[in-house]
Amino acid sequence: MRARDALYLANASVLLTHQIDAAYWHEWELFGLPGGAPFFVLTNVPTVWVVVWGAYALALDRTAGIVMSWALVASGLIAFGLHSFFLARGHAAFDAPVSLALLGATLVISVAQGAVLARRFRGSDARSVRPAAAPAPR
């Protein structure tokens, strides 16, 4: 398994587990979202679908897989930043050791995943996600 694929799966696992933790902490109240628990849970159905679809696209070397990889990196960094902001302001949500560990893991994995993706697209690798076919012999 390539590093980019392993990091995608690791980040997806941590972020989706964070969403389970978010239901425990009533994240919809923290962000002032309407609809309560039922709406929050339902919004996670398309989120999980897109994340799983992204893993599939990445496994097929599709550009969409790389796009979803960057989306996970951004999601992890945003989740860490927003929750750090709320924790710094004294909100008690997500202050349990397991919640903090998930947020810390999200930061570390997102940074590592971003570094692997950026390295992949430096220099000559920037041409394409899928390797170009070899030219036909003459």
Secondary structure, DSSP 8 states (H G I E B T S, - for coil): --HHHHHHHHHHHHHHHHHHHHHHTTHHHHTT-TTHHHHHHHHHHHHHHHHHHHHHHHHTT-HHHHHHHHHHHHHHHHHHHHHHHHHHTT--TT-SHHHHHHHHHHHHHHHHHHHHHHHHTSGGGGG-SS--------
